[in-house]
Amino acid sequence: MGDTTQEPHVELPGPAEFHDPLIRNEVKRASVWFGTALLIAGVIFLAQPLLLIIGGLVFAVLLDGGTRLLGRWLPIARGWRLLMVVLAAFGFLGWLFYFAGTTFAAQFEALRAVVEAQAGRVYSWAFDHGLVSEGSPDTLGQQVLGSVGRLTSAVGTALGAVTSAFLIIVIGIFIAVEPRLYDRGVAWLLPMRHRHRFYQIGDRVGFTLRRLLFGRIVGMVVEGLFTFIMLAYVGRLFGVDPIPMAALLGLLTGVLAFIPNIGAITSGVLMVAVGFSAGTSEGLWAIVVYFAVQNIDGYLILPYIARKTVDLAPAVVLAAQLIFGALFGFLGLLFADTILAALKVTLQEFAGQRAGGDDGSESAPLPEPASGASSA
């Protein structure tokens, strides 16, 4: 037999071993850029599921805010308060869809016909004054009301996307039921020295979004009811006949008020188009009502919300809506301002902690996260 003695195996450096500090630093930099590119690509290709998750978080904020509000008057367990809020929300949505389905089904088709007819009138006026030389009323309608048409079609698609709405609702309920579980799950991915800061930022973002969305709901209710009352009843005091489809216009104004800027423009275009379809005085009254609604929203509701939350410049919000809408479609447009508010609060918290000398390096004791932290 041969000699079975084996010499000790010596491990030699492979091609992945970098001992030169310069090469190590360059590899780290390249890894950061490569990871950033992968992150951007992932956001683009996974935009739809990410926005569904964001929608679930926004819905969780609404549920959490209602649960906290009930807690001021009902000293019962959080689970029971959350159940009351969920049942109230589903009851209202069920009534709304039933009422809209039985009352407004025919009016939606009439509204579309009115908007198309008004677009044809605008085209004729523009052609007579030499503003357009060729095309058709449909072409002009797409040019003048292009964004409105895309938005209304997107709204119709969103209302028909039962699966997406169901996923948003389910995600929101799961997060609202046990928000601390998801807080800890995300914090577990971070180093120990950064978890205290994560909880602080999460609490602040959750607080801001709760106030922002509460003010948004108040604005939707006020604008919808005010529009309906002004179009249906108040106009009679000035000799103006009730505007057709006043209830439908009030409902659309209230729903579209959830989308700042673009929602107001869309509801205004629809309101004025329906008003002029009934007559010149009705059209002028619709313009008056539109500006009255926007002044109430701009000078009463929005300043109050800004004092309680984060002040976002309207131009910045509009730019974010255009960018998110172009990149991610209707859901991006719908959640653009909430995403922007969360980013601004996060950056403000980072800036405040840096200015205060808190770099997060100390191992601070981990606080128990607030129940709304993960709702951010």
SULVENPE-V283706 format. One record per run of one state. SS is the DSSP state (hx for helix, st for strand, lp for the rest). FROM is the first residue (numbers start at 1). TO is the last residue. If there is no record, write none. Layout:
# SULVENPE-V283706
[[SS,FROM,TO] [SS,FROM,TO]]
This chain:
# SULVENPE-V283706
[[lp,1,20] [hx,21,45] [lp,46,46] [hx,47,71] [lp,72,77] [hx,78,103] [lp,104,104] [hx,105,128] [lp,129,136] [hx,137,144] [lp,145,145] [hx,146,160] [lp,161,161] [hx,162,177] [lp,178,178] [hx,179,188] [lp,189,191] [hx,192,232] [lp,233,233] [hx,234,238] [lp,239,245] [hx,246,256] [lp,257,261] [hx,262,278] [lp,279,279] [hx,280,308] [lp,309,313] [hx,314,328] [lp,329,329] [hx,330,334] [lp,335,335] [hx,336,355] [lp,356,376]]
